[in-house]
Amino acid sequence: MKITIFSILSALIFVFGALAFSVPFLPAVGGKPSKADKKNYLLRAKNFDGEKFHNLNLENESIMVKTKDIDPKRLSNKPEKPQSSLPVKFPGFIENPKNEDFTLTWFGHSTLLIQMHGMNILFDPVFSKRTSPVSWIGPKRFSSPTVKISELPKIDILILTHDHYDHLDYESIKKLSSKTTRFIVPLGVEAHLKKWKIPEEKITNMAWWEEININGLAITTTPAQHFSGRWITGGNATLWNSYVLKDEFRQIFESGDSGFGKHFEEIHGRFGDMDLALMECGQYNVRWPTIHSFPEESAQEAAILGAKIAMPIHWGAFVLSTNAWDDSILRFKKTAKELNLNMITPYLCETADLAKPEDYKAEWWKWL
Amino acid sequence: MKITIFSILSALIFVFGALAFSVPFLPAVGGKPSKADKKNYLLRAKNFDGEKFHNLNLENESIMVKTKDIDPKRLSNKPEKPQSSLPVKFPGFIENPKNEDFTLTWFGHSTLLIQMHGMNILFDPVFSKRTSPVSWIGPKRFSSPTVKISELPKIDILILTHDHYDHLDYESIKKLSSKTTRFIVPLGVEAHLKKWKIPEEKITNMAWWEEININGLAITTTPAQHFSGRWITGGNATLWNSYVLKDEFRQIFESGDSGFGKHFEEIHGRFGDMDLALMECGQYNVRWPTIHSFPEESAQEAAILGAKIAMPIHWGAFVLSTNAWDDSILRFKKTAKELNLNMITPYLCETADLAKPEDYKAEWWKWL
């Protein structure tokens, strides 16, 4: 008997050990910045210490808080996943968008296709069934896009906010590679893309407050309050960004993943009111209160940014915290009402013509 | 100049003439019953005159009524087609359904997959983009199914209500052929299927009030008030049916296409209350008042049938009349409320577990 238990334990240790040692070598885990890269980051990023990136304005850098509290503001007692499939739509991208056209298609979580300044701009594309280094284990998505990557239009700019699996998906990037002209990524994330054979000349890495101009569209990297990493070790070796996109018609904000912080005021101070704010709203937890915003904070952030249209993202596809799947939208909506925000909630995969935000206020999550 | 007009006219006449003569030879138009077939129909169908089928209980057989009136009961002034895509779901068929399982998946118009008596039963499958003899012209569907025919489960019974293009689709039947065990069709419709090389032994043609039993499920053909045909000439050479499906757990009714008539009372008289009534509700017109039901009539018919659950079909995919796309559902709903009907309106492509009809009452069409 003793031998049997010993055998089982040994086998388990072997399996976990083998996993722990082999996973870091899986291609999906990505690459590491070189010494030269790090020297470069030191010149460009105030919040880089030579090895790791840091959040500014945070007294305590540790992510986890020991607490048995339950979020007192939760509005929904539903299960973490919807019990039936979510309603979705088929997208209706504009085929040859003009500079003044302005559409948005949300594929769930933080995957967004924006048509702006005559270009197709794709944020954080995740079309895989799981957010994980491997395809057979890890959080499984509870909604499915109605289009495949092969059915997406040519992508002019692909923008990544940070390197977590629910934002940077190996399989999706591989499939998008040939139809994408340029990749905009936070400092360090280029190491993953290079490892995955994305041609170097297509990639631009960016530190906070840097700006580039693509065909007349100004893209500025702005701060976020989060963390990074694709494996247990080596965290925060790459940066986490938010973005402002600006042309002669409008300026929009994409929050990346971020806890509430002073940077929202700072961004508004530099840019003024946003025509659209895409606000991370989901996967928050009282145990990690600083690196994801609570829904009330997300709405408040949109108000600070002077958002003419506000839309909660980072929900509707994956369960990465312990809240009911609709808690984020119910709470964002409640606060948005109090703050008089013009909030939109297009269906999953619906192409919203943002000239008519009033057409995208269906409370489709209510019917589940 | 005279010559030019003459040339154009000649060309037009030639083109239309060529079309008129060639279309009947297109495979999609189907086949014709033989002399022997017709002799057989005479023995089986009271409403067959040797060449054509007839509606009973109708004083005037002509379909069209000359009127400039507009339907006084219309509730919606929306355009005939929705201005944005309809919300849809992904189906969740039960993989190995048991006899007591009871699900319904509506793909728009009259295309329905019923899981009942442990079998997959498919009604009027139309998965093509148009209802027409050819793929490049004809009424185009305004909603798309979220699954392809190849993703449907094995079909135990495929039931056709009549041979109009919006119910009998050549391309869909061809694709379904190999995965379908049996075809149940109105008298005459077997000629189309045979022309399309569906193995004869798979097909059962049925006259009104005939009954067959498949693995313990009784299928009875019941009357409808409609017409048939797949080309300008040779109309009403095939029959139009409604159906009752009955086992030890329940009995359900599928109306086919039908105007209001005495047959609903007759069917209720023979069977008693229905556990589910799938009611044609759409494509009605004051100019053809006898062969399609107005929505108020559809709801009334469900009440006559003693329907414990009522669901309007024949809408949500094609515009074949001149009403706003949501007029049918608004009016059915209004009358259903007055009649105290238990009405369900699952999303397009949603698999409804009919043990919980209260879960399928989302008014998803309201948000468009």
Chai-1 contact restraints between the chains, C-beta under 6 A:
chainA,res_idxA,chainB,res_idxB,connection_type,confidence,min_distance_angstrom,max_distance_angstrom,comment,restraint_id
A,S85,B,K89,contact,1.0,0.0,6.0,A-B,restraint_1
A,S85,B,F90,contact,1.0,0.0,6.0,A-B,restraint_2
A,P87,B,P87,contact,1.0,0.0,6.0,A-B,restraint_3
A,P87,B,K89,contact,1.0,0.0,6.0,A-B,restraint_4
A,P87,B,Y347,contact,1.0,0.0,6.0,A-B,restraint_5
A,K89,B,S85,contact,1.0,0.0,6.0,A-B,restraint_6
A,K89,B,P87,contact,1.0,0.0,6.0,A-B,restraint_7
A,F90,B,S85,contact,1.0,0.0,6.0,A-B,restraint_8
A,F90,B,S144,contact,1.0,0.0,6.0,A-B,restraint_9
A,S144,B,F90,contact,1.0,0.0,6.0,A-B,restraint_10
A,Y347,B,P87,contact,1.0,0.0,6.0,A-B,restraint_11
A,A362,B,W367,contact,1.0,0.0,6.0,A-B,restraint_12
A,W367,B,A362,contact,1.0,0.0,6.0,A-B,restraint_13
